[in-house]
Amino acid sequence: MKIRRHSLLRALPALAALHTPFATGFAQGSLTPPGPPAPTMLTLAQMEPRTPVSSLPITITQPGSYFLTTNLTGVSGASGITIATNDVTLDLRGFTLLGPPAGGGTNGISVPSAQTNVSVFNGALASWTGAGVGAAGVFSSRFERLRASNCGQGLVVGNNCSVQDCTAGGNLGNGIAAGYGSLVRDCAAGGNFGNGFYVGNNGVVISCSATENNLDGVAVATTCTVKDCTAAGNGGAGISTQGGCTVKDCTAGNNDDDGIAAYGDNNLIVGNNCSGNGFGMVFGGAQNRVDDNLAGFNSFNGIFLVQTNVGNLIIRNSAPGNGSGGYYNYAGNNDYAPVQTPASATSPWANF
């Protein structure tokens, strides 16, 4: 094929323009060299802004966040970690604070005065002659995912505190004790020589398990709520309350004394299962409402009212197979529904 010479000549200027160093398609950058490169790695303080705890005993006097670096053993005559300021977070990081081998250590963690906004979580405390956590003076604080065993007491915390996902077993006193206005939730206390749980006035105990404690499984003061709990095999009562409390949807079985013992006035006891105890349910106060409970196959009575009781309302309960009968002191000055069989009941409020 022939290429005409004049066509090729016309194309040469355009091709030359594409290769000239003076083409202005791209702007030029600065010819000044840049400065030295800035640091790109995080500092140690940025990577771990908390303060390590690597030996005992130690007293925390500055607010901040602290963490354990390993398992630690205490020394005789001293608490392991003492928190002496507000606004402290202590992460045990799954490690154990162990009491001194020869004994004589006081508390694993101690909060001796009225501190606030303290958080302790995620670890174990064992073999302290005082308490695993001895924080009776603290308030408005939280304790989570802690395990306390073989101590004088397990966890002892102050008022308006939160205790969640904790366990306390084999302690010489109470497993978990919390002051007034506290919430104890999703915890377990077993094999303690005192009560499994003790909670002060206006407290709440939810979804907890108390088994084989020497005294009561769950013991609460006045105007408390106990809900969705299990108390089994305890040496005292499964659940014991003072006045103005609500116990709802709990199971209390095989306790040496009572399944539920309510010794104050104005308690609401509803929807519980109390079977296989000494007494199923015992009431020592007045104006209690006992409604829709099962109290069967206990050694003595299913529902036992102290003779001085007045004004109690007993309705829609079932008390079969008890050694001394379903109901004791059923009449008196109490408001009660008749005891009937389910097939022939004529009252919607009947007890069975």
C-alpha positions as a printed Julia matrix, in Angstrom:
352×3 Matrix{Float64}:
   0.0     0.0     0.0
   1.35    3.46   -0.83
   1.33    6.36    1.61
   1.21    9.74    0.13
   4.18   11.86    1.12
   2.21   15.05    1.74
  -0.12   13.31    4.28
   2.85   12.12    6.35
   4.37   15.59    6.35
   1.17   17.09    7.7
   1.17   14.59   10.68
   4.74   15.2    11.83
   4.15   18.51   13.71
   1.38   16.95   15.83
   3.51   13.98   16.83
   6.4    16.23   17.77
   4.17   18.26   20.1
   3.34   15.12   22.16
   7.02   14.55   22.92
   8.19   18.05   23.61
   9.43   18.75   27.2
   7.53   22.01   27.13
   4.07   20.43   26.99
   1.92   22.0    29.72
  -0.54   19.14   30.47
   0.68   18.75   34.14
   1.68   21.42   36.7
   5.06   21.07   38.43
   5.36   20.62   42.25
   7.66   22.47   44.64
  11.33   21.69   44.28
  11.95   22.35   48.03
  12.67   19.03   49.8
  10.27   18.06   52.64
  11.3    18.09   56.33
  12.15   14.97   58.35
   9.29   12.39   58.7
   7.04   12.74   61.77
   6.7     9.83   64.27
   3.98    7.36   63.27
   4.06    4.91   66.23
   1.95    5.27   69.38
   3.71    5.98   72.65
   3.47    3.46   75.49
   1.15    5.81   77.37
  -1.12    5.98   74.32
  -1.14    2.19   73.89
  -1.88    1.48   77.59
  -3.07    4.64   79.35
  -3.74    2.74   82.6
  -1.48    2.25   85.6
  -0.12   -1.28   86.18
  -0.3    -2.99   89.58
   2.49   -5.55   89.83
   3.04   -6.07   93.58
   1.19   -6.05   96.91
   0.35   -4.26   99.12
  -0.52   -1.06   97.31
  -2.68    1.95   98.18
  -4.33    3.82   95.32
  -4.5     7.53   96.15
  -5.01    9.06   92.69
  -8.15    8.76   90.55
  -7.62    6.81   87.37
  -7.62    3.39   85.74
  -5.47    0.54   87.1
  -4.85   -3.05   86.03
  -3.16   -6.19   87.32
  -0.18   -7.54   85.41
  -0.19  -11.07   86.91
  -1.43  -13.15   89.84
  -0.39  -11.46   93.09
   0.04  -12.72   96.67
  -0.53  -10.54   99.71
   1.57  -10.03  102.82
   0.55  -10.63  106.41
  -1.18   -7.8   108.24
  -2.19   -5.79  105.18
  -4.9    -5.63  102.57
  -3.81   -6.42   99.06
  -5.11   -3.29   97.3
  -6.51   -0.34   99.23
  -8.53    2.23   97.29
  -8.38    5.55   99.12
  -9.82    7.95   96.54
 -12.88    8.45   94.36
 -13.16    7.67   90.65
 -11.05    4.53   90.41
 -11.38    1.67   87.92
  -9.52   -1.54   88.77
  -9.35   -4.31   86.16
  -8.03   -7.59   87.54
  -7.72   -8.89   83.96
  -8.65  -12.43   84.98
  -5.84  -12.69   87.56
  -6.12  -13.69   91.24
  -5.35  -11.73   94.39
  -4.27  -14.46   96.82
  -4.03  -14.02  100.56
  -0.63  -14.55  102.23
   0.39  -18.22  102.63
   0.72  -17.91  106.41
  -2.61  -16.1   106.76
  -3.07  -12.72  108.39
  -3.95  -10.78  105.26
  -6.99   -8.59  105.87
  -8.96   -7.86  102.66
  -8.03   -8.67   99.11
  -9.43   -5.3    98.01
 -10.27   -2.74  100.67
 -12.23    0.5   100.39
 -12.11    1.62  104.02
 -13.8     5.03  103.76
 -16.71    6.66  101.94
 -15.41    6.62   98.39
 -17.64    6.9    95.34
 -17.52    5.87   91.69
 -15.26    2.86   92.2
 -15.34   -0.01   89.68
 -13.68   -3.39   90.28
 -14.11   -6.25   87.84
 -12.87   -9.41   86.12
 -10.81  -11.48   88.53
 -10.6   -13.69   91.61
  -9.94  -13.18   95.31
  -9.01  -16.13   97.48
  -7.88  -16.98  101.02
  -8.1   -13.55  102.66
  -8.88  -13.64  106.38
 -11.02  -10.51  106.09
 -13.04  -10.28  102.89
 -12.28  -10.83   99.27
 -13.67   -7.35   98.69
 -14.13   -5.32  101.88
 -15.82   -2.16  100.69
 -18.57   -1.5   103.2
 -17.88    2.24  103.11
 -18.08    2.67   99.35
 -21.21    3.94   97.6
 -22.46    4.44   94.04
 -19.96    1.9    92.74
 -19.97   -1.32   90.72
 -18.42   -4.77   91.12
 -18.62   -7.21   88.21
 -17.28  -10.62   87.2
 -15.51  -11.26   90.52
 -14.98  -14.61   92.26
 -14.38  -14.73   96.01
 -13.57  -18.0    97.76
 -12.19  -19.23  101.08
 -12.19  -15.74  102.59
 -13.57  -14.42  105.86
 -16.41  -13.0   103.75
 -16.79  -12.93  100.0
 -17.85   -9.5    98.72
 -18.94   -6.79  101.16
 -19.96   -3.54   99.47
 -21.67   -0.35  100.59
 -24.8     1.54   99.62
 -26.33    2.14   96.18
 -23.88   -0.27   94.59
 -24.21   -2.72   91.71
 -22.94   -6.3    92.03
 -23.31   -8.33   88.85
 -22.01  -11.64   87.48
 -20.09  -12.41   90.68
 -19.63  -15.68   92.57
 -18.82  -16.3    96.23
 -18.17  -19.77   97.58
 -16.72  -21.38  100.67
 -16.34  -18.18  102.67
 -16.52  -18.14  106.48
 -19.15  -15.39  106.61
 -21.65  -14.14  104.03
 -21.03  -14.79  100.38
 -22.18  -11.39   99.06
 -23.37   -8.55  101.3
 -24.56   -5.22   99.89
 -25.84   -2.08  101.6
 -29.13   -0.29  101.15
 -30.35    0.58   97.67
 -28.02   -1.91   96.01
 -28.65   -4.16   93.02
 -27.38   -7.75   93.06
 -27.95   -9.5    89.75
 -26.9   -12.75   88.04
 -24.72  -13.82   90.98
 -24.14  -17.16   92.71
 -23.31  -17.83   96.36
 -22.74  -21.38   97.54
 -21.23  -23.18  100.48
 -20.7   -20.07  102.62
 -20.81  -20.38  106.4
 -23.07  -17.32  106.73
 -25.85  -16.26  104.36
 -25.44  -16.66  100.66
 -26.66  -13.09  100.09
 -27.52  -10.29  102.46
 -28.92   -7.03  101.05
 -29.96   -3.96  103.04
 -33.12   -1.85  102.82
 -34.5    -0.98   99.38
 -32.26   -3.52   97.67
 -32.96   -5.69   94.64
 -31.84   -9.3    94.08
 -32.56  -10.66   90.6
 -31.68  -13.96   88.89
 -29.34  -15.16   91.63
 -28.57  -18.63   92.94
 -27.95  -19.44   96.62
 -27.12  -23.06   97.4
 -25.93  -24.96  100.47
 -25.08  -21.96  102.6
 -25.04  -22.51  106.35
 -27.64  -19.82  107.11
 -30.22  -18.3   104.74
 -29.79  -18.43  101.01
 -31.06  -14.89  100.36
 -31.68  -12.58  103.33
 -33.01   -9.09  102.67
 -34.1    -6.23  104.9
 -37.16   -4.0   104.33
 -38.75   -2.82  101.07
 -36.63   -5.14   98.95
 -37.38   -7.1    95.8
 -36.28  -10.7    95.22
 -37.17  -12.02   91.78
 -36.35  -15.04   89.62
 -33.95  -16.49   92.2
 -33.18  -20.06   93.27
 -32.4   -20.92   96.9
 -31.77  -24.59   97.58
 -30.2   -26.74  100.25
 -29.48  -23.93  102.69
 -29.26  -24.49  106.44
 -31.71  -21.71  107.27
 -34.47  -20.37  105.06
 -34.2   -20.29  101.33
 -35.36  -16.65  101.21
 -36.03  -14.47  104.26
 -37.52  -10.98  104.21
 -38.55   -8.21  106.52
 -41.46   -5.84  105.9
 -42.64   -4.35  102.63
 -40.79   -6.78  100.37
 -41.77   -8.5    97.13
 -40.71  -12.09   96.45
 -41.81  -13.19   93.01
 -41.2   -16.14   90.68
 -38.55  -17.76   92.88
 -37.77  -21.39   93.65
 -36.91  -22.33   97.24
 -36.41  -26.05   97.72
 -34.83  -28.51  100.14
 -33.87  -25.87  102.69
 -33.6   -27.04  106.31
 -35.94  -24.38  107.69
 -38.44  -22.51  105.52
 -38.63  -22.1   101.8
 -39.69  -18.46  102.26
 -39.81  -16.76  105.68
 -41.5   -13.33  105.81
 -41.37  -11.94  109.33
 -42.37   -8.33  108.67
 -45.59   -6.73  107.5
 -46.9    -5.88  104.03
 -44.9    -8.4   102.03
 -46.11   -9.53   98.61
 -45.28  -13.21   98.03
 -46.5   -14.31   94.62
 -45.82  -17.04   92.06
 -43.15  -18.96   93.99
 -42.35  -22.66   94.28
 -41.48  -23.76   97.83
 -41.19  -27.53   97.99
 -39.21  -30.03  100.02
 -38.33  -27.63  102.85
 -38.96  -27.82  106.58
 -41.93  -25.44  106.24
 -42.93  -24.26  102.81
 -43.72  -20.64  103.72
 -43.81  -18.98  107.15
 -45.35  -15.58  107.89
 -44.74  -13.76  111.15
 -46.23  -10.36  110.32
 -49.48   -8.77  109.24
 -51.11   -7.57  106.03
 -49.06   -9.89  103.84
 -50.47  -11.02  100.51
 -49.75  -14.67   99.72
 -50.97  -15.36   96.2
 -50.55  -18.11   93.59
 -47.71  -20.02   95.26
 -46.91  -23.73   95.31
 -45.89  -25.02   98.74
 -45.93  -28.78   98.44
 -44.29  -31.82  100.0
 -42.6   -29.97  102.81
 -41.8   -31.77  106.07
 -44.26  -29.71  108.11
 -46.89  -27.22  106.86
 -47.07  -25.79  103.4
 -48.14  -22.3   104.59
 -47.68  -21.52  108.29
 -49.01  -18.34  109.9
 -47.86  -17.35  113.35
 -50.94  -17.14  115.6
 -50.59  -13.42  116.23
 -50.85  -12.67  112.52
 -53.71  -10.42  111.42
 -54.99   -9.19  108.09
 -53.06  -11.54  105.83
 -54.6   -12.37  102.46
 -54.09  -16.0   101.37
 -55.52  -16.85   97.95
 -54.99  -19.16   94.96
 -52.2   -21.18   96.56
 -51.54  -24.89   96.26
 -50.17  -26.87   99.22
 -50.29  -30.62   98.52
 -48.56  -33.47  100.3
 -47.13  -31.62  103.29
 -46.22  -33.59  106.4
 -48.33  -31.51  108.83
 -51.01  -30.34  106.42
 -51.26  -27.62  103.87
 -52.19  -24.66  106.08
 -51.68  -23.78  109.76
 -53.56  -21.07  111.69
 -55.47  -20.53  108.53
 -58.42  -18.77  110.15
 -58.0   -16.24  112.93
 -58.0   -12.64  111.82
 -56.78  -13.34  108.31
 -58.59  -13.03  105.0
 -58.36  -16.37  103.27
 -60.05  -18.29  100.51
 -61.52  -21.74  101.17
 -59.38  -24.83  100.69
 -60.92  -26.89   97.9
 -59.9   -29.37   95.27
 -59.38  -28.06   91.74
 -62.16  -30.19   90.27
 -64.8   -29.0    92.73
 -63.64  -25.45   93.46
 -66.49  -22.94   93.65
 -64.38  -19.84   94.28
 -61.95  -18.2    91.83
 -59.81  -17.38   94.87
 -59.73  -20.91   96.25
 -56.63  -22.46   97.75
 -55.89  -26.09   96.99
